[in-house]
Amino acid sequence: MRSTRPPKSKLARWALLPVGAVVAVILAGCTQAQTIGFLPENSVGATNHTDRITALWVNSWIVLLVVGVVTWALIIWAAVVYRRRKGQTGLPVQLRYNMPIEVFYTVVPFILVLGFFAFTARDQAEIEAPIAEPDHRIEVFGKRWSWDFNYVDENRYTAGIQGQEADGQFVDVDRLPVLYLPVGESVEITVESRDVIHSFWIVDFLYKKDMIPAKTNYMYFTPLKEGTYAGKCAELCGEYHSQMLFTVEVVSRAEFDRQMALLPEGRLDATYNTNSNLPGTGTTSEED
């Protein structure tokens, strides 16, 4: 009787296909987008924190990918090796426990969790560390649906308006509020809300900070690369949340001083907040 099983040479060739595919991918190398974990390419070197955040992101995915490959391999191996053979009947031999395996799949995940926690806590502590004497202090107020920027040391401010639609465009970028930052100088940004919860996010800086009514949060960083960066609200805050946009311009010190001279003097403080039902305002929900 002729066997219907393909020759071993053909089986070997089929077995080599996945190996060849893996080798081809490795030899193809990684693009710039892949080396930074598909984060925004403009984020590379944007601030003194972005490369640290990128490294944490990419290395975490490498570890997780290794864990995933090992897990998939074990699943496939078990399914193939312990499959039901022709002529077998009944249930396979049952084991109540396997102590080495149980120790393995308990200890290894525990070590991984501890490792992720340690590296995340280390980087977060570095990113959140206050700057004792920042070169610039800026107040940012989120409001439905725009931003107010106070340049505290320069006594200047920008009163933003909601993103306006333009012909053939979702929003007119030229009319968005602009936050100016001098390159190479440390910044302390105070973020507050005038009404509901918002979130201050400069996309390419790879960090955001929630703006919670009656609470003040802080961001500390040093912009290192001149350029134009997009900013937006990252917390759903109402009907026109998608149009709560702004632009960040990281410029030279001379250009920063020139822009400051063009802005009005003063400060848009908390007296412009529209949410009166907050602690310390003298009103309560019953009075409203």
C-alpha positions in Angstrom: 0.0 0.0 0.0 1.4 3.4 -1.0 1.9 5.9 1.7 0.1 9.2 1.4 2.7 10.9 3.7 5.0 13.4 1.8 8.7 12.5 1.6 10.9 13.7 4.5 12.7 16.0 2.2 9.5 17.9 1.5 8.6 18.0 5.2 12.1 19.5 5.9 11.5 22.2 3.3 8.2 23.1 4.8 9.7 23.2 8.3 12.3 25.6 7.1 9.8 28.1 5.9 9.0 29.8 9.2 12.7 29.8 10.1 13.4 31.5 6.8 10.7 34.0 7.4 12.2 34.9 10.8 15.6 35.3 9.4 14.3 37.5 6.6 12.6 39.8 9.1 15.8 40.1 11.2 18.0 40.7 8.1 15.6 43.4 6.9 16.5 45.5 9.9 14.4 48.0 11.8 13.1 51.3 10.5 13.3 54.5 12.6 9.7 54.1 13.6 10.3 50.5 14.8 13.4 51.4 16.9 11.3 53.9 18.9 8.3 51.6 19.2 6.2 53.5 16.7 6.1 56.6 18.9 6.1 60.0 17.2 9.4 60.3 15.3 9.6 64.0 16.3 9.8 63.0 19.9 13.4 61.8 19.6 15.5 64.3 21.7 12.6 66.7 22.1 13.0 67.1 25.8 15.3 65.8 28.5 12.7 63.1 29.3 11.6 61.8 25.9 14.5 59.4 25.3 14.0 57.9 28.8 10.3 57.3 28.1 11.0 55.8 24.7 13.6 53.4 26.2 11.1 52.2 28.9 8.4 51.7 26.2 10.6 49.8 23.8 12.4 47.6 26.3 9.0 46.7 27.9 7.7 45.6 24.6 10.9 43.5 23.9 10.4 41.7 27.2 6.7 41.1 26.5 7.4 39.9 23.0 9.9 37.3 24.3 7.3 36.1 26.9 4.7 36.0 24.2 6.9 33.9 21.8 7.8 31.5 24.6 4.2 31.1 25.6 3.0 30.6 22.0 5.8 28.0 21.4 4.8 26.1 24.5 1.1 26.1 23.5 1.9 24.8 20.0 4.4 22.3 21.3 1.9 20.8 23.8 -0.8 20.7 21.2 1.4 18.8 18.7 3.3 16.5 21.1 0.3 15.5 23.2 -2.3 15.3 20.4 -4.5 12.2 20.2 -2.9 9.5 18.0 -4.7 7.1 15.7 -6.1 4.3 17.7 -6.0 6.0 21.0 -9.2 6.0 23.1 -10.4 7.3 26.4 -8.9 10.2 28.4 -5.2 10.9 28.5 -3.3 10.3 31.8 -4.2 13.0 34.3 -1.7 14.7 36.6 -2.9 16.3 39.8 0.1 18.7 39.8 3.6 19.3 38.6 5.5 21.2 41.3 8.5 22.5 39.1 6.1 23.8 36.4 3.8 25.5 39.0 6.8 27.1 40.7 8.0 28.3 37.3 4.8 30.0 36.2 4.4 31.6 39.6 7.9 32.9 40.1 8.7 34.1 36.6 5.6 36.4 36.3 6.3 37.7 39.8 9.8 38.7 38.8 8.5 40.3 35.6 6.0 42.4 37.6 8.7 43.5 40.0 11.0 44.4 37.2 8.4 46.5 35.3 7.4 48.2 38.6 11.0 49.0 39.5 12.0 50.5 36.1 8.7 52.4 35.9 9.1 53.9 39.4 12.7 54.9 38.7 11.8 56.7 35.5 8.6 58.3 36.9 10.6 59.6 39.9 13.1 61.2 37.5 10.4 62.7 35.3 8.3 64.1 38.2 11.3 65.4 40.2 10.7 69.2 40.8 13.2 71.7 39.5 14.4 73.8 42.4 14.9 77.0 40.4 13.4 76.7 36.9 14.4 79.2 34.2 10.8 79.8 33.4 7.5 79.4 35.2 4.3 79.0 33.1 0.7 78.7 34.2 -1.7 76.8 32.0 -5.4 77.0 32.5 -7.6 74.5 30.6 -11.1 75.8 29.8 -13.9 74.6 27.5 -12.6 74.4 24.9 -9.2 76.2 24.8 -6.2 77.3 26.8 -4.9 80.3 28.7 -1.1 80.6 29.1 0.5 82.8 31.8 4.2 83.5 31.5 4.7 84.3 35.2 8.3 85.6 35.1 7.7 87.7 32.0 4.2 89.0 33.2 2.7 88.1 29.9 -0.3 86.0 28.9 -2.1 84.4 26.0 -5.9 84.0 26.0 -6.8 81.2 23.6 -9.9 80.5 21.7 -11.4 77.2 20.6 -10.1 75.7 17.3 -11.9 77.3 14.4 -12.8 75.4 11.2 -11.2 76.6 8.0 -12.1 76.0 4.4 -11.2 72.4 3.5 -9.6 71.9 7.0 -10.7 70.5 10.3 -9.2 73.5 12.1 -7.4 76.7 11.3 -3.9 76.0 12.8 -2.9 79.7 12.5 -5.6 80.7 15.0 -4.8 78.1 17.7 -3.2 79.4 21.0 0.6 79.2 20.9 2.8 78.2 23.9 6.4 79.5 23.4 9.3 77.8 25.1 13.0 78.7 24.9 15.2 75.8 23.8 17.7 74.5 26.4 16.1 76.2 29.4 14.2 74.4 32.2 10.5 75.0 32.5 8.0 74.5 35.3 4.4 74.3 34.1 1.5 74.6 36.5 -1.7 73.1 35.1 -5.2 74.0 36.4 -8.7 73.8 35.1 -11.3 76.6 34.9 -14.3 74.2 34.7 -14.2 70.4 34.2 -11.4 67.8 34.0 -9.0 68.4 31.1 -5.6 66.9 30.3 -2.6 68.9 29.1 -0.8 66.9 26.4 2.1 67.9 24.2 2.1 64.8 22.0 5.8 64.7 20.9 6.9 65.3 24.5 5.4 61.9 25.4 3.8 63.1 28.6 0.6 64.6 29.8 -0.8 65.9 33.0 -4.5 65.9 34.2 -6.1 69.2 35.0 -8.5 68.6 37.8 -10.8 71.3 39.3 -9.5 72.6 42.6 -6.2 70.8 42.2 -2.9 72.1 40.9 -0.5 69.7 39.1 3.0 70.4 37.8 5.2 69.4 34.9 9.0 69.8 34.8 11.2 69.5 31.7 13.7 71.1 29.4 13.0 71.4 25.7 16.1 70.4 23.7 15.0 70.7 20.1 13.6 73.7 18.3 10.5 73.1 16.3 6.7 73.2 16.2 4.8 70.6 18.3 1.1 69.8 18.5 -0.8 69.9 21.7 -4.3 68.9 22.7 -6.6 67.9 25.5 -6.4 64.2 26.3 -9.5 64.0 28.5 -13.0 63.9 27.0 -14.4 67.2 28.3 -17.5 68.0 26.3 -19.0 68.7 22.9 -16.0 70.4 21.3 -13.2 68.4 23.0 -11.7 67.5 19.6 -11.2 71.2 18.9 -9.4 71.9 22.2 -6.0 72.2 20.5 -2.8 74.3 20.8 0.6 74.7 19.3 4.0 74.6 21.0 6.9 76.6 19.5 10.3 75.8 20.9 12.5 78.7 19.8 15.8 80.4 20.6 16.0 82.7 23.5 16.1 85.8 21.2 12.9 84.7 19.5 11.3 83.9 22.8 12.0 87.4 24.1 10.7 88.9 20.8 7.4 86.9 21.1 7.0 87.9 24.8 7.2 91.6 23.8 4.3 91.1 21.4 2.0 89.6 24.1 -0.2 91.7 26.5 1.0 92.3 30.0 -0.7 90.8 33.0 -2.0 87.4 34.2 -5.3 85.5 33.7 -5.6 84.0 37.1 -8.2 81.8 38.8 -10.8 84.7 39.0 -11.7 83.7 35.4 -12.7 80.1 36.5 -16.3 79.4 35.5 -16.8 76.4 37.9 -18.0 78.0 41.2 -18.9 74.8 42.9 -15.5 74.1 44.3 -14.0 74.0 47.8 -13.0 77.4 49.0 -15.3 79.4 46.7 -18.0 79.9 49.3 -20.7 78.0 47.3 -22.1 74.5 47.6 -24.2 72.3 45.4 -27.3 73.1 47.6 -26.9 76.8 46.9 -26.6 76.1 43.2 
